[in-house]
């Protein structure tokens, strides 16, 4: 029953969202570039990866998506192929190369080549932009979830 309610809420939210909301989502995400990483963070004081994705969706398009990377992947949102992903879609990553291991990271797609996300470790920490070809993250992509509607007229985004 809870899953059905979540699906109904997600569909009703999608109906009221315009194509312009993808642009609003990306604009808001970019506003927080450089924000520090904070474990379990979901505010501009500091974000973890899924806290950042949740915050951007919640504040840009008033959509409450799941708060964890695992929840994002398990959600009823449409799963799309990476080649079909659009700006604003959510990329989900695993802890090991080849999509093996546990789901442990999420990011927002900026364009066909880059994501914006909150990174906890490495040479760059906090909210950063990374190429999809990133040595670490690229091989760990599990898949893409689409929470915002998309149609071919959105190609100008």
PyMOL commands that set and color helices and strands:
alter all, ss='L'
color gray80, all
select helices_A, chain A and resi 2-15+20-31+49-61+69-74+82-84+97-99+138-140+152-156
alter helices_A, ss='H'
color red, helices_A
select strands_A, chain A and resi 42-43+46-47+78-80+90-94+103-111+114-119+126-131+141-146
alter strands_A, ss='S'
color yellow, strands_A
deselect
rebuild
show_as cartoon
